[in-house]
Amino acid sequence: MVIDVSYWTRVLKNILYVILLLVGLYIALKLSIFYMPFLVAFIISLMIEPAIKFIMAKTKLTRRASSIIIFVIVSVILLGRFSLDINNSLCRIF
């Protein structure tokens, strides 16, 4: 009986890849609670970057001033939206 060694090394490699993938996913899920605020901040910064560049180009403001203006506008919009949601939820309860 001839055993094909290359076949079994490929099978063992694939099993090892699957095990490493599962361990990596488990660790990623456990660490996601810690990293979630950073991920949300990164996504928000990517979303407001075009607006910052637009204000810098049109008004000749510095990047710092443009960022502050956009941050205030986005914060007001988000806080207004959250307060409306909370208000609607409270109205449904009472």
N, CA and C atoms as a LAMMPS dump frame, in Angstrom:
ITEM: TIMESTEP
0
ITEM: NUMBER OF ATOMS
282
ITEM: BOX BOUNDS ff ff ff
-5.0000000000000000e+02 5.0000000000000000e+02
-5.0000000000000000e+02 5.0000000000000000e+02
-5.0000000000000000e+02 5.0000000000000000e+02
ITEM: ATOMS id mol type element x y z
1 1 1 N 0.837 -1.176 0
2 1 2 C 0 0 0
3 1 3 C 0.89 1.249 0
4 2 1 N 0.666 2.122 -0.951
5 2 2 C 1.471 3.331 -1.104
6 2 3 C 0.703 4.509 -0.506
7 3 1 N 1.365 5.245 0.367
8 3 2 C 0.743 6.415 1
9 3 3 C 1.283 7.659 0.315
10 4 1 N 0.364 8.486 -0.162
11 4 2 C 0.751 9.729 -0.825
12 4 3 C 0.988 10.796 0.249
13 5 1 N 2.252 11.096 0.502
14 5 2 C 2.627 12.019 1.568
15 5 3 C 2.192 13.446 1.236
16 6 1 N 2.295 13.856 -0.005
17 6 2 C 1.936 15.229 -0.367
18 6 3 C 0.441 15.486 -0.146
19 7 1 N -0.368 14.47 -0.356
20 7 2 C -1.812 14.626 -0.117
21 7 3 C -2.077 14.891 1.357
22 8 1 N -1.435 14.096 2.22
23 8 2 C -1.686 14.247 3.653
24 8 3 C -1.092 15.535 4.199
25 9 1 N 0.004 16.005 3.639
26 9 2 C 0.539 17.296 4.089
27 9 3 C -0.404 18.432 3.701
28 10 1 N -1.021 18.333 2.531
29 10 2 C -2.012 19.346 2.14
30 10 3 C -3.23 19.289 3.047
31 11 1 N -3.669 18.089 3.385
32 11 2 C -4.824 17.944 4.276
33 11 3 C -4.504 18.523 5.65
34 12 1 N -3.333 18.207 6.184
35 12 2 C -2.95 18.73 7.492
36 12 3 C -2.782 20.247 7.461
37 13 1 N -2.235 20.78 6.356
38 13 2 C -2.117 22.233 6.221
39 13 3 C -3.496 22.89 6.232
40 14 1 N -4.426 22.319 5.484
41 14 2 C -5.78 22.886 5.438
42 14 3 C -6.458 22.814 6.8
43 15 1 N -6.265 21.705 7.518
44 15 2 C -6.836 21.589 8.864
45 15 3 C -6.214 22.634 9.787
46 16 1 N -4.914 22.827 9.681
47 16 2 C -4.231 23.836 10.49
48 16 3 C -4.734 25.233 10.151
49 17 1 N -4.948 25.546 8.872
50 17 2 C -5.488 26.849 8.48
51 17 3 C -6.864 27.073 9.079
52 18 1 N -7.706 26.061 9.061
53 18 2 C -9.051 26.192 9.61
54 18 3 C -8.991 26.416 11.122
55 19 1 N -8.126 25.678 11.803
56 19 2 C -7.983 25.846 13.248
57 19 3 C -7.469 27.244 13.576
58 20 1 N -6.467 27.715 12.85
59 20 2 C -5.944 29.061 13.077
60 20 3 C -6.99 30.129 12.781
61 21 1 N -7.782 29.906 11.752
62 21 2 C -8.844 30.845 11.426
63 21 3 C -9.879 30.9 12.543
64 22 1 N -10.27 29.768 13.063
65 22 2 C -11.249 29.731 14.146
66 22 3 C -10.706 30.377 15.418
67 23 1 N -9.443 30.114 15.735
68 23 2 C -8.832 30.742 16.908
69 23 3 C -8.746 32.254 16.705
70 24 1 N -8.366 32.681 15.506
71 24 2 C -8.305 34.115 15.213
72 24 3 C -9.659 34.794 15.312
73 25 1 N -10.693 34.127 14.809
74 25 2 C -12.041 34.698 14.925
75 25 3 C -12.487 34.782 16.376
76 26 1 N -12.163 33.759 17.164
77 26 2 C -12.528 33.772 18.582
78 26 3 C -11.846 34.929 19.298
79 27 1 N -10.551 35.114 19.047
80 27 2 C -9.821 36.213 19.679
81 27 3 C -10.356 37.563 19.193
82 28 1 N -10.664 37.662 17.906
83 28 2 C -11.189 38.92 17.352
84 28 3 C -12.536 39.265 17.991
85 29 1 N -13.384 38.272 18.195
86 29 2 C -14.675 38.542 18.823
87 29 3 C -14.508 38.955 20.276
88 30 1 N -13.572 38.345 20.974
89 30 2 C -13.328 38.724 22.367
90 30 3 C -12.758 40.138 22.474
91 31 1 N -11.906 40.522 21.522
92 31 2 C -11.3 41.854 21.555
93 31 3 C -12.17 42.93 20.911
94 32 1 N -13.226 42.53 20.23
95 32 2 C -14.053 43.513 19.531
96 32 3 C -14.724 44.485 20.49
97 33 1 N -14.997 44.056 21.694
98 33 2 C -15.597 44.963 22.678
99 33 3 C -14.632 46.105 22.984
100 34 1 N -13.356 45.792 23.07
101 34 2 C -12.356 46.819 23.352
102 34 3 C -12.108 47.719 22.15
103 35 1 N -12.049 47.153 20.963
104 35 2 C -11.678 47.908 19.768
105 35 3 C -12.854 48.593 19.067
106 36 1 N -14.079 48.313 19.465
107 36 2 C -15.239 48.864 18.765
108 36 3 C -15.269 50.399 18.763
109 37 1 N -15.001 51.084 19.874
110 37 2 C -15.007 52.557 19.804
111 37 3 C -13.98 53.112 18.82
112 38 1 N -12.827 52.475 18.741
113 38 2 C -11.797 52.932 17.808
114 38 3 C -12.246 52.708 16.361
115 39 1 N -12.904 51.598 16.123
116 39 2 C -13.399 51.308 14.779
117 39 3 C -14.482 52.305 14.369
118 40 1 N -15.381 52.615 15.282
119 40 2 C -16.438 53.588 14.991
120 40 3 C -15.832 54.968 14.727
121 41 1 N -14.862 55.364 15.537
122 41 2 C -14.21 56.663 15.328
123 41 3 C -13.489 56.711 13.992
124 42 1 N -12.848 55.623 13.618
125 42 2 C -12.148 55.575 12.336
126 42 3 C -13.122 55.699 11.172
127 43 1 N -14.259 55.013 11.258
128 43 2 C -15.265 55.071 10.192
129 43 3 C -15.844 56.481 10.087
130 44 1 N -16.124 57.113 11.233
131 44 2 C -16.644 58.477 11.209
132 44 3 C -15.615 59.429 10.61
133 45 1 N -14.35 59.261 10.96
134 45 2 C -13.321 60.144 10.403
135 45 3 C -13.191 59.966 8.891
136 46 1 N -13.346 58.73 8.415
137 46 2 C -13.329 58.517 6.968
138 46 3 C -14.524 59.174 6.285
139 47 1 N -15.658 59.177 6.953
140 47 2 C -16.862 59.752 6.35
141 47 3 C -16.805 61.275 6.287
142 48 1 N -16.19 61.933 7.279
143 48 2 C -16.184 63.395 7.286
144 48 3 C -14.953 64.004 6.606
145 49 1 N -14.01 63.17 6.195
146 49 2 C -12.806 63.676 5.53
147 49 3 C -13.117 64.486 4.265
148 50 1 N -14.015 64.038 3.379
149 50 2 C -14.315 64.867 2.192
150 50 3 C -14.907 66.229 2.551
151 51 1 N -15.722 66.28 3.59
152 51 2 C -16.298 67.566 4.002
153 51 3 C -15.217 68.497 4.533
154 52 1 N -14.266 67.963 5.265
155 52 2 C -13.159 68.781 5.774
156 52 3 C -12.337 69.333 4.614
157 53 1 N -12.027 68.506 3.651
158 53 2 C -11.262 68.98 2.489
159 53 3 C -12.047 70.022 1.694
160 54 1 N -13.37 69.839 1.582
161 54 2 C -14.205 70.798 0.865
162 54 3 C -14.174 72.161 1.544
163 55 1 N -14.336 72.175 2.867
164 55 2 C -14.321 73.449 3.593
165 55 3 C -12.94 74.092 3.513
166 56 1 N -11.896 73.282 3.59
167 56 2 C -10.544 73.84 3.469
168 56 3 C -10.341 74.503 2.113
169 57 1 N -10.854 73.889 1.073
170 57 2 C -10.651 74.426 -0.273
171 57 3 C -11.491 75.678 -0.517
172 58 1 N -12.726 75.681 -0.028
173 58 2 C -13.622 76.797 -0.331
174 58 3 C -13.408 78.01 0.56
175 59 1 N -12.989 77.812 1.785
176 59 2 C -12.906 78.939 2.716
177 59 3 C -11.484 79.306 3.102
178 60 1 N -10.509 78.538 2.666
179 60 2 C -9.096 78.779 2.996
180 60 3 C -8.838 78.727 4.503
181 61 1 N -9.662 77.957 5.225
182 61 2 C -9.418 77.747 6.647
183 61 3 C -8.355 76.667 6.824
184 62 1 N -7.773 76.639 8.016
185 62 2 C -6.804 75.585 8.307
186 62 3 C -7.549 74.267 8.502
187 63 1 N -6.798 73.2 8.496
188 63 2 C -7.399 71.869 8.695
189 63 3 C -8.011 71.772 10.084
190 64 1 N -7.364 72.368 11.067
191 64 2 C -7.873 72.324 12.436
192 64 3 C -9.231 73.024 12.536
193 65 1 N -9.34 74.2 11.963
194 65 2 C -10.601 74.942 12.022
195 65 3 C -11.695 74.209 11.246
196 66 1 N -11.35 73.678 10.092
197 66 2 C -12.329 72.921 9.309
198 66 3 C -12.796 71.683 10.06
199 67 1 N -11.877 71.012 10.711
200 67 2 C -12.238 69.821 11.482
201 67 3 C -13.156 70.165 12.638
202 68 1 N -12.887 71.269 13.304
203 68 2 C -13.739 71.68 14.42
204 68 3 C -15.144 72.006 13.928
205 69 1 N -15.252 72.726 12.831
206 69 2 C -16.564 73.065 12.278
207 69 3 C -17.339 71.809 11.901
208 70 1 N -16.711 70.91 11.18
209 70 2 C -17.386 69.674 10.767
210 70 3 C -17.72 68.816 11.977
211 71 1 N -16.819 68.742 12.96
212 71 2 C -17.083 67.963 14.166
213 71 3 C -18.307 68.491 14.905
214 72 1 N -18.411 69.804 15.018
215 72 2 C -19.569 70.397 15.694
216 72 3 C -20.851 70.101 14.918
217 73 1 N -20.811 70.239 13.604
218 73 2 C -21.997 69.976 12.783
219 73 3 C -22.42 68.514 12.899
220 74 1 N -21.473 67.593 12.774
221 74 2 C -21.792 66.165 12.861
222 74 3 C -22.289 65.803 14.262
223 75 1 N -21.671 66.386 15.293
224 75 2 C -22.096 66.11 16.664
225 75 3 C -23.516 66.592 16.913
226 76 1 N -23.847 67.776 16.418
227 76 2 C -25.21 68.305 16.589
228 76 3 C -26.213 67.411 15.863
229 77 1 N -25.872 66.987 14.67
230 77 2 C -26.78 66.11 13.912
231 77 3 C -26.982 64.787 14.64
232 78 1 N -25.882 64.166 15.093
233 78 2 C -26.002 62.879 15.783
234 78 3 C -26.738 63.002 17.116
235 79 1 N -26.405 64.019 17.894
236 79 2 C -27.09 64.202 19.179
237 79 3 C -28.561 64.531 18.982
238 80 1 N -28.876 65.313 17.953
239 80 2 C -30.279 65.597 17.66
240 80 3 C -31.033 64.345 17.275
241 81 1 N -30.401 63.515 16.478
242 81 2 C -31.038 62.258 16.065
243 81 3 C -31.262 61.327 17.256
244 82 1 N -30.247 61.213 18.116
245 82 2 C -30.384 60.348 19.282
246 82 3 C -31.444 60.884 20.244
247 83 1 N -31.504 62.206 20.408
248 83 2 C -32.511 62.76 21.323
249 83 3 C -33.918 62.564 20.764
250 84 1 N -34.077 62.641 19.45
251 84 2 C -35.384 62.354 18.865
252 84 3 C -35.781 60.9 19.075
253 85 1 N -34.823 59.993 18.922
254 85 2 C -35.11 58.58 19.159
255 85 3 C -35.503 58.318 20.599
256 86 1 N -34.789 58.948 21.525
257 86 2 C -35.114 58.766 22.941
258 86 3 C -36.479 59.358 23.243
259 87 1 N -36.765 60.527 22.679
260 87 2 C -38.059 61.166 22.896
261 87 3 C -39.192 60.293 22.355
262 88 1 N -39.023 59.747 21.156
263 88 2 C -40.052 58.878 20.579
264 88 3 C -40.229 57.606 21.401
265 89 1 N -39.136 57.071 21.931
266 89 2 C -39.238 55.873 22.751
267 89 3 C -39.973 56.164 24.045
268 90 1 N -39.701 57.316 24.646
269 90 2 C -40.394 57.66 25.878
270 90 3 C -41.868 57.933 25.647
271 91 1 N -42.202 58.531 24.502
272 91 2 C -43.603 58.796 24.193
273 91 3 C -44.374 57.484 24.011
274 92 1 N -43.741 56.48 23.45
275 92 2 C -44.413 55.191 23.275
276 92 3 C -44.646 54.506 24.601
277 93 1 N -43.699 54.691 25.54
278 93 2 C -43.838 54.032 26.85
279 93 3 C -44.977 54.654 27.643
280 94 1 N -45.054 55.985 27.629
281 94 2 C -46.074 56.656 28.435
282 94 3 C -47.221 56.967 27.537
